[in-house]
Amino acid sequence: MPSPRQAYDALIASGSLAPDPAQAAAIARLDALATALGEHSKGRSRGLLGFARKRPAPRGLYLWGPVGRGKSMLMDLFFEAAPVEPKRRVHFHAFMGETHEAIRRMRAEEPGDPIGPVAKRIARTAQLLCFDEFQVTDIADAMLLGRLFETLFGEGVTIVATSNRPPADLYKDGINRQLFLPFIDMLEQKLDVVRIAGPTDYRLGRLKGLPVYLTPDDAAATQALDAAWDHLTDKAEGRPEDLFLLGRTLTLSRFAHGVARASFAELCAQPLGPQDMLAIAGAAHTLILDHIPLLEPARRNEAKRFVTLVDALYEARRRLVCSAAAPPEKLYPAGDGAFEFERTVSRLMEMQSEDWLAAADG
């Protein structure tokens, strides 16, 4: 298995990445952490009676900077190479949904404060936790994080996170933010904060020149979406991503580097609601959606879900790359909801513009 630095250098050598001093500095820090984790996992010293002495886990990293600077890509290279087990990489939004659900279940099963026991369970399943898109906007998350992370750090979990914000700006202007400030102090004490702020937004550059709304929905469109996936994820194979919400799990079948890929049937022909669509928009900065059909009266339910999905992506300022049977203004020609669909047409048109792609978040 190549080290993070070796994997990064191979991408540079192949032309898949352009040299970037900010990325090079970050990958050097990640490479050093991978080495430290390997030494930590195999170098436990033993006392006189042969019992292993608990050694402090290596300090983690908090990588932050503007969108499109390659933070998720660098963390993925690190995660694949990190010589420690068990380990887990997860989108922070999905992790918090899963954690709230675990706390809810434990409260129903046992008396007492469930946060410590839940954190210890997490620690048993991951001595390395890699969080993509670390952000805090919800008061329930804000009030939970301090005690949760205190236990994780106490159990020797090493944490690596990517974020668009420095720790000091997390939960900015949030309700009762003063109660959240000790958590920020903890992050800054336990993690090395590394800024990745090169001059180039690679994500936007990768989308420039790529059609983001492909019609008709034929083999050429599918091939173009395949190329968009490869371009946006550095040809990652992708893996399932579980999103936990309200006592159930929604699985995105293919996910890598913050990009999700799914078919219209997977997301709009299933009984998914607004919370599901919001969770998708929270987890992925870009959604590649295959095979949007004509939305005829027989598909009114699918059309409603598609409207909800587009609304969620639009409000979260996410990017949509898709193939469809017709241009937006001809997708829903008649039937129940055709008038209301005009707003979705407008949003689909706006989401194709260079201004939208440049301003989209994540």
N, C-alpha and C positions, 0 to 999 in steps of 0.2 A: 504494500500500500504506500503510494507516494505521500510525502509530508504535505501540509498545506502550501508551503512555499514552492515545492516541486510541482504540485498540481497547477498553481498559479503561473509559474514560469512556463509550463507546457502550453497553457492557453495563450500566453504572449507569443511563444515561439510559433504556434500554429496560425497566428493571425486572428484568433477568435477574440482576443482582447488587445487593446492598445496600451502601451506603457502609461502608467499613471502613478506619479510619486505618492499621492495620498493613499491609494490602494496598496502600493508596495510597502509603505510604512505600517499600514494596518495588518497586512498579511504577515509581516515580520513578527508583530506582537502575537498574532494567532498561532504562528509556527512555534514561538517560544512557549506558549501556553500548552500546545499539544505535547511538546517535549516534557514539560513539567508534569502534565497529567500522566504520561507514560511512566515517568520515574516514581510518581506518587503511588500508582497502582501496583508496582512491582517491588517497591523499596521499603515496605513496612519493617520497621525495626522491632525487635522483640525484647521483652524484659527478662529478668533472671529466671522466672518461672515459665517462660515460653509464651506468655500471653502477648498478643499484638498490642502495641501502644498506638493510640489514635493520633495520627499526625494531621496537622492543619492541611486542609485541601488547598490547592493552588488558587490564587486570586483570579476571579473571572474578569471579563471585559464587557464594557458597555460602549458599543459602536454607534455613533450618531452623526447625522449630517443631512443635507438636503436630499430630496428624492432623486433616484436615478444614479446614485454614485457607486453602486455595486455592493452595498452593505450586505444584502441577503446572499448574493453570490459568494462573497468572501466567507461568510459564516457557513454556508453549505460546504465549501471546500474544507474548512476546518472541521466541521462535524463529521464528514466522511472519513477524515484521516485520524481524528482524535482516538488514541489507543486506550480507551476506557470503556468499561461496560458495568452496569447498564447505562445507556445514554438515550436522550430523547431530544428531537427538534420539533417545535410546535409553534404555530402562530399564537401570539399572546392572547388575542381575542378568544380563540378556541380554548386555550388553557384555562382562562378565567371562567368560561362557561362550564367546563368540565369540573372545575374546583367548586363552584357554587352548587352544582348538582351533587357532588360527593358530600358536601357539608349538609345539604338538605336531607340526603339519605341517612347520614349518620345521626342527625338530630332526631329523625323518626325512629331510629333503632336503639339509641343509647342516650341516657341523660348526660348532662355536662357539656362543657365547651368542646365542640368538635374540631376546631381549627388546628390545634396541635396534632391530634391523631391523624387528621387528613394530610397534613404536611409530612408527617413521618411515613405515611404510606407512599406519598409521592417520592420521598427520598429513597425508599427501598426500590423503586422502579427506575430511578435515574440519578446516578451520581454526577452526571453532566446534563444540565438543562440548557438548551439553546432556544431563546425566544426571538421570533421574528416580529417586527413592528410593535415594539413595546410602547404602549400608549395608555393613558389613564384618563377617561372622560366620565366614568360612571361612579357615583358616590358609593355604591355598594362595593365596587372593586377597591376604591380608595381606602375605605375603612377596614378592609380585610387584609390588604397587602402587608402591612407592618408585621403583624403577628405571624402571617404565613411565611414570609421570607426570613424572619428571625429564626424560626424553627428549621427551615431549609438550610440556612447557613450553619446553624448549630449541628445539623446532621452531616455536615461535610459536603454539601452539594456545591459544585462549581457552576456558576451561571454566566452565560454569554448572551447578550441581548443586542438587537439592532433597534434603532429608533430614529425618527425624524427630529426629535427634540433632545436637548441635554437634560439630565436629571432635574436640574433646577426649574425647568419649565413644565414638568409633568403636572397634570391636573391643574394647570394654570387657570385662575379665576373660578375654580370649583367651589362648591358649597362646603363650608367648614374646612377650607384648605389648611388652616393652621394645624388641624389634627393629622394632616398628611405629611407635614414637613419632617417629622422624625424618620419617616420612611425614606425620604430623599437623602437625609444625612446618612442613613444606613447604606443605601446604594453607593454613595460616594466613598464611604469607608471600606466597603467590601469589594468593590469593583474598580478596576482602572478604567477611567473614562477616556475614550479615544475618538477624536473628531475626524471624520472622513468628509472632506469638503473640497474635492477637486473642482476644477472649473467646468467640467463637462457633465451634462445630464445624459448619461448613456441610454437611459430608458426612452427618453424622448427621441434621441438620435436613432434608436433602433426602430421606432415607429415611423419616422419620417420616410416617406416614399412607400410605405406599406399600406395597401388598402385595408380599411378597418370594417367596411360593410360590403360584403361580396355577394353579388347576385348575377346570374341565377345560381341556385344551389346545385352545382354540378361537380364533376370530378375535379375540374380546375379550381373551383372554390375550396374544396377539401384539401387539395394539394397546397393552396396558398395558406390555409389555416395551419397545416402541418409546418410550413416554412415559418409562419409567424411564431408558432410554439418554439421551434428550434432557435429562432433568432432571439426571442425574449428570455429563454431559459438556458442558453448555451448548450442546447441539445440534451438537456436533462431528460431522463426517462420519465420522471414524475412518479408520484405515489399517491395513494388515497390520503385524504385529509379529513379527520373527524371533527365536526362542529357540534358542541354539546349545548342544548338549549331545552329548558323546561321539561326535564326528565326524559329526553330522548336524544338520539344522535342522528345528525344529518352528515352523510359522507359525500365529499366531493371526490369523484373517482380518479381524477388526475390533477396533481398539484405540484408545483416546483417554483422556487424563487419568487413566491408571491403571485404566481400566475395560476389560475384555475382553468381547466378545460372540461366542458360538459356538453351534452347535446340538449336541444330544446326539450326532447321527450323526458330526459332525466330531471329537469328542473321545472318544467311547466305542465307535463302530463301526469305528474304525481301530486298528491294532496298536500302541497306545501303552502304555507301562509306567509303573511308579512314578516313575522319574526325570522323565518327561514331565509327570506330574501335579504333581510338586514344582516343576518349572520354571514351570508355569502359576501355581501359588500364589505363587511368588516374584515373578512379574512383575506380577500384577494384584491390586489391593486389593479389587476387586469383579468377580465373574464373572456375566454375564447369560447364562443357558443356556436355549435354546429347545427345546421338543418332547421332553421326557422321556417315553418310551412306557411302557406296562405291561411289566414285566420278567418275561416268561413264560419257561418252560424253553428255548425256542428262542433266547432272548437271554441265555443264562447268561454268555457271554463279555463281552457289553456290560455286563451287570449287575456283573461283577467289576471292570471298568474304572471304572464309575460309583462303586462303593464306594471304590476307590482315590482317585478324584478328590475325593469328599466328605471322605475322611480327610485328604488333603493340604490342602484348604481349611480344614478344622476345626483341624488342628494348627498351621497358619500364622495362624489367627484372621482369615481372610478372609471377605468377605461373598458370599453366593450369592443371586441373584435369578433365578427360573426359572419355566417353565411345564411342567406335567406332566399326564399322562392321569388321574392319581388322586392322592388324598392320600398322604402318605408311608407310612402303615400299610397301604395297599392297593396300593402300587406293585409289590410282589414277593409275590404271594399264596401261591405254592406252587412247589415244584421245588427243584433243587440250590441250596443257598446261602440258602434262605429264612430259616432260623434265624439264620444269621450276619448277614443283612440287618437284623435287629432293631436292631443297634447303629447302623446307618446311619439307620434310622428315627428313633431317639432323637436323633442328631446333627442331622438335618434339622429336627426339631421345635425343638431348642434354637437353631438358627441363624436361626429366625424371630423369636425373642424380642427385645424391646426391650433387655434387658440384654446380649444377645450383640451386637446391632448397635452398642450404645454402646461396648462393650469391644473390638470387632474392631480389628485392627491395620492400619496402612498408610494 
